[in-house]
């Protein structure tokens, strides 16, 4: 056995004895903490259709694409929003959308969409935004028409 092989075997043995997980296992467990590697049972899609000036709760989007059931959080859990999608019904100007809890003046997420330039916009929230109560969404009164808002994320235990 060569000196290099012995050192490699010794390093792996020390790492495993010290409780270090193999690199593949560490990568997998870190991936499981995002919506991409999460359990399908924790993934959530929420939706709202808004007119200018509306302030509404979001509804659950079922796998079949149906909506209408208001979203509720179970005790001890939080919603982590990882992506937001906004689509405007008009091609005449701007839509201003907020996602918040309580009063949308304290918006957690704000998105402006200029439908002269693009009909829809997707925003990825790299670290996720945590909601401890069901989010509300609003479409600013200055918006030029109706819009659809979709929130995507996952459920997690509140820490």
N, C-alpha and C positions, 0 to 999 in steps of 0.2 A: 504494500500500500504506500502510495507516495505521501510526502509531507503535506502537500496541498489537500489531498483527500482526508487525511487525519484531522487537519485543522477545520475543514468544512464540517465533518461529522461531529467534532467536538463543539463547534459553534452552534449547530442545530440542537445538540443534546442539552447544552447549557440554556439555550433559549426556551426549549420545551420544558425543562426542569424549573425554570424561573416563571413559568406560566404564560409566556408569550405565545400568542396564537400564530400559526403559520400565516404568511402574507396573504394567501388566497382567502383564508377565513376572516382575517381582519377586513379586507376589502368588501367581502360579502356582507358582514355585519354592519359596516358603515353604509353600504348601499341600501340595506333594509330600512334605514331611518328616513329615506326619502319616498316620495309618492311613486317613483319609478320602480323601486325594488320592494315597495310595501305590499302587504297582503291585500288582495282584491277586496276583501270585506271591509277595509278601512277607507277605501277611496270614495270620494264624494264629488258629485257634480251638482251645482246649484244654478238656478236661473231666475231672471226677472225681466219682464217687458215693461218698459217705462215710457211715459209721455213727459215732456218738459215740465218740471216742477214736482214730479212724483218722488215719493220717499216710501219705499216698500220693503217688506221682508222678502227673503228669497225662498224659492220652492225647490224641492228635490227633483232632479232629473233621473228618471228610472232608466235601466238599461234599454228599454224599448223606446226611450225618447219622450215619454209622457212627463208632464209637469203638473203641479197643482197642489201637492201635499207640502204644507209649510215645513221648513227645516227646523229641527229642534236638536239641541245637544243633550246627551245623557249626563247625569250628574257625574262629576269627576273627569269629564273629557273636554278636550278643546278641539277646535277646527284649525288646521294649518292650511291657509290658502297659498298655493304655489303658482297658480296661473289665473289670469283674468282675460276674458275675451269680450270685446264690445263691438257691436254692429249697429250702424245707423240706418234709419229707414229713408233718409233724405240725402240727396247729393248736393244740397245747397249751402252747406256750411259746417259749423262746429257743433259737437256734442261734448258735454262735460259730465263725467260720471264719477261718483264717489262710492266707496264701500266703507262702512263704518259700524260702530255700535253706538246706540243712543242717538245723539245729535250729529248729523253729518257735517256740522261746522268743524268737528274734531275728526275729520276723515282720516282713516288709516291708509287708504289707497285712493289716489286720484288719477284719472286718465282723461286726457283731452284727445278728441278724434276730429280731424278736419276731413269731412267727407268730400270736399273738393279734391283732396289728394288721395284718400284711401277710404274704402267703404267699411272696412273693419280693422281692428287692431288687436293683437294678442300681446300680452305682457307677461313675462316670466319673472316671478319674484324669487330670486336666487335662494335666499335664506328662508323664505316662507314668512307669512304674516299670521300671527296667532290671534284667534278670536276665542274668548272665553264665554261668549254668548252669541246667539245667532246673528250673523251680519245683516245689516240693512244696506240697501243701495239707493242712490238718488240720481236723478237726471236734472241738472241745473235748469232753472227757468229760462236761461239764455240759450239753451239748446234749440236747434232748428226743427227737430222732429223727434219721433219715437225712436227708442233704441232697445236693443236686447243686450243684457249683461249675463255672462256666464262666469261663475267662479268654480275653480277646480282645486282640489286638495285632498287631505286625508285627516282622519280622526286620530287623536293621540290621547294618552293619559295626561291629565293636568298635573304639573309638578309643583 
